[in-house]
Amino acid sequence: MYRALTEVTIIVHLAFIVFVVAGGIVARRRWWLAIAHLAALSWAVFAELSPGIVCPLTALENFFAIRAGITSYSGDFVAHYLVPVIYQEGLPLNWQYALTAVVIALNVAVYASLLWKRRSSRASEVV
């Protein structure tokens, strides 16, 4: 059972990361998701840029993994699961900052286009 809970936690963790990166796109169609997305984005940026901060999902995954007899890991989810797949030698701190900036810039662009679209539609209603 703990192994299954570990795997579910990993899937939820990955889904959270996808939501952080691309949630603004979904929020364009469902404005109420913007609040959840901006909160998730804020947490992710804070956790990624703050040394020593461990995501609660990482802690939960380690909790389940230890009980399942699976070796837990230290650090964060991205460093443990995604970095070895994308960057074989590890991710230097400067690249970590650069990728964080890319995620922020992507989401700023998505929300700016949403605001631009809303202002354009309101301006056309006035005319």
PEVEN-V194915 format. One record per residue. N is the residue number from 1. RES is the residue in one letter. SS is DSSP state (~ for helix, > for strand, _ for the rest). PHI is phi in whole degrees, 0 to 359 (999 if undefined). OMEGA is omega in whole degrees, 0 to 359 (none if undefined). Layout:
n->(N:N)
res->(RES:RES)
ss->(SS:SS)
phi->(PHI:PHI)
omega->(OMEGA:OMEGA)
//
This chain:
n->(1:2:3:4:5:6:7:8:9:10:11:12:13:14:15:16:17:18:19:20:21:22:23:24:25:26:27:28:29:30:31:32:33:34:35:36:37:38:39:40:41:42:43:44:45:46:47:48:49:50:51:52:53:54:55:56:57:58:59:60:61:62:63:64:65:66:67:68:69:70:71:72:73:74:75:76:77:78:79:80:81:82:83:84:85:86:87:88:89:90:91:92:93:94:95:96:97:98:99:100:101:102:103:104:105:106:107:108:109:110:111:112:113:114:115:116:117:118:119:120:121:122:123:124:125:126:127)
res->(M:Y:R:A:L:T:E:V:T:I:I:V:H:L:A:F:I:V:F:V:V:A:G:G:I:V:A:R:R:R:W:W:L:A:I:A:H:L:A:A:L:S:W:A:V:F:A:E:L:S:P:G:I:V:C:P:L:T:A:L:E:N:F:F:A:I:R:A:G:I:T:S:Y:S:G:D:F:V:A:H:Y:L:V:P:V:I:Y:Q:E:G:L:P:L:N:W:Q:Y:A:L:T:A:V:V:I:A:L:N:V:A:V:Y:A:S:L:L:W:K:R:R:S:S:R:A:S:E:V:V)
ss->(_:~:~:~:~:~:~:~:~:~:~:~:~:~:~:~:~:~:~:~:~:~:~:~:~:~:~:~:~:_:_:_:~:~:~:~:~:~:~:~:~:~:~:~:~:~:~:~:~:_:_:_:_:_:_:~:~:~:~:~:~:~:~:~:~:~:~:~:_:_:_:_:_:_:_:_:~:~:~:~:~:~:~:~:~:~:_:_:_:_:_:_:~:~:~:~:~:~:~:~:~:~:~:~:~:~:~:~:~:~:~:~:~:~:~:~:~:~:~:~:~:~:~:~:~:~:_)
phi->(999:293:297:297:295:297:294:297:297:297:296:298:298:296:298:299:297:298:297:299:287:243:297:298:294:293:293:297:270:233:301:292:285:300:296:296:294:295:294:296:297:299:299:298:295:301:294:289:264:255:297:88:279:247:298:301:292:295:298:295:299:298:302:292:296:299:290:273:82:263:294:277:224:256:96:247:302:300:296:281:260:271:300:298:283:275:237:300:264:104:250:297:303:299:292:300:296:296:294:298:296:296:297:297:299:301:288:298:297:296:290:296:293:295:296:299:297:295:295:296:290:290:295:288:288:289:287)
omega->(181:177:179:178:176:181:177:179:177:179:178:180:178:178:177:179:177:178:178:184:189:183:178:179:177:182:177:181:181:189:182:176:182:180:178:181:180:175:179:179:179:179:183:179:178:182:182:185:181:179:176:178:178:179:178:178:176:179:180:178:178:178:180:183:179:180:178:182:178:179:176:180:174:182:183:182:182:182:184:187:188:182:179:179:185:184:186:184:182:185:177:183:179:177:177:177:180:179:176:178:178:179:178:181:178:182:174:179:180:181:176:178:177:178:179:180:180:179:179:181:177:179:180:177:181:184:none)
//
